[in-house]
Amino acid sequence: MNIFLTISGLISLGLGIVGAFLPVLPTTPFLLLASALFLRGNRRLYTWLMNHPKLGAYISNFMEHKAIPMRVKIVSISALWISLICCAVFVAEHWSLRALFILIAAGVTIHILSYRTS
């Protein structure tokens, strides 16, 4: 079972890191999932993740305060809107798909802004 939890944690960690650069893929839930899986499956990886200079502080801050740093909010919302507007303009050919891109961007923006700012 520990091997399954560790592999799942590594996949979740990878998705969380990729999510930092792709606006539609969420970072925080995957990093929180990775920390929970590592806690149960591999204490060494859990300790490494929680002591990581960037990711550990991000996870600890969110777990303790349910807050997202202002810089992270600005970057993620900006990247989200830029990429989805580009998709709506250059990729989507039908108006309903364009509207869906804009609705997704609005929903994710509301979700990000619903958290406190640290």
C-alpha positions as MATLAB code, in Angstrom:
seq = 'MNIFLTISGLISLGLGIVGAFLPVLPTTPFLLLASALFLRGNRRLYTWLMNHPKLGAYISNFMEHKAIPMRVKIVSISALWISLICCAVFVAEHWSLRALFILIAAGVTIHILSYRTS';
ca = [
       0.000    0.000    0.000;
       2.893    2.390    0.733;
       4.157    2.005   -2.834;
       0.721    2.897   -4.227;
       0.466    5.952   -1.947;
       3.986    7.068   -2.862;
       3.396    6.707   -6.614;
       0.057    8.506   -6.322;
       1.761   11.252   -4.316;
       4.476   11.651   -6.955;
       1.858   11.897   -9.715;
      -0.081   14.454   -7.685;
       3.098   16.414   -6.994;
       3.924   16.426  -10.710;
       0.431   17.646  -11.600;
       0.692   20.345   -8.930;
       3.989   21.588  -10.324;
       2.656   21.556  -13.888;
      -0.430   23.378  -12.588;
       1.774   26.255  -11.503;
       2.448   26.921  -15.187;
      -0.857   25.865  -16.784;
      -3.706   28.126  -15.726;
      -6.533   25.584  -15.938;
      -4.786   22.858  -13.909;
      -5.076   23.634  -10.179;
      -1.870   23.716   -8.146;
      -3.063   23.823   -4.555;
      -5.348   20.743   -4.505;
      -2.676   18.566   -6.097;
       0.021   19.752   -3.690;
      -2.271   19.177   -0.709;
      -3.134   15.718   -2.023;
       0.550   14.921   -2.521;
       1.356   15.960    1.054;
      -1.494   13.815    2.435;
      -0.427   10.797    0.352;
       3.209   11.195    1.363;
       2.189   11.552    5.014;
       0.524    8.137    4.852;
       2.882    6.402    2.437;
       6.381    7.859    2.637;
       7.441   10.031    5.581;
      10.766   10.882    3.930;
       9.021   12.438    0.901;
       6.527   14.189    3.176;
       9.375   15.741    5.148;
      11.151   16.737    1.924;
       7.987   18.315    0.507;
       7.150   20.233    3.675;
      10.739   21.502    3.965;
      10.995   22.463    0.295;
      11.824   26.196    0.069;
       8.975   27.036   -2.341;
       6.398   24.250   -2.121;
       6.623   23.628    1.624;
       5.907   27.229    2.537;
       3.040   27.345    0.023;
       1.447   24.167    1.419;
       1.946   25.144    5.076;
       0.532   28.616    4.506;
      -2.544   27.243    2.795;
      -3.097   24.496    5.389;
      -2.754   26.853    8.341;
      -4.413   30.018    7.053;
      -6.460   28.969    3.994;
      -4.764   31.869    2.238;
      -3.028   32.386   -1.109;
      -0.236   34.950   -1.554;
      -1.214   38.052   -3.554;
       1.530   37.431   -6.129;
       0.237   33.890   -6.762;
      -3.309   35.195   -7.168;
      -2.243   37.866   -9.665;
      -0.050   35.544  -11.724;
      -2.555   32.698  -11.817;
      -5.564   34.852  -12.688;
      -3.595   36.770  -15.338;
      -2.265   33.582  -16.948;
      -5.731   32.035  -16.798;
      -7.434   34.929  -18.584;
      -4.679   35.392  -21.179;
      -4.636   31.724  -22.147;
      -8.403   31.251  -22.204;
      -9.046   34.438  -24.153;
      -6.414   33.322  -26.675;
      -8.159   29.957  -26.905;
     -11.537   31.645  -27.316;
     -10.259   33.920  -30.070;
      -7.831   31.699  -31.975;
      -8.951   28.123  -31.308;
     -12.702   28.030  -30.768;
     -14.767   28.300  -33.901;
     -18.223   28.096  -32.380;
     -19.650   30.759  -30.091;
     -20.723   28.215  -27.458;
     -17.144   27.006  -26.998;
     -15.958   30.608  -26.711;
     -18.587   31.249  -24.053;
     -17.502   28.099  -22.213;
     -13.885   29.326  -22.093;
     -15.005   32.643  -20.629;
     -17.293   30.937  -18.088;
     -14.451   28.656  -16.983;
     -12.154   31.645  -16.565;
     -14.795   33.493  -14.536;
     -15.481   30.458  -12.330;
     -11.828   29.792  -11.594;
     -11.248   33.494  -10.906;
     -14.102   33.547   -8.395;
     -12.734   30.399   -6.761;
      -9.214   31.833   -6.420;
     -10.498   35.140   -5.095;
     -12.678   33.348   -2.531;
      -9.539   32.511   -0.526;
      -7.963   35.045    1.798;
      -4.796   36.805    0.718;
      -1.665   36.159    2.731;
];
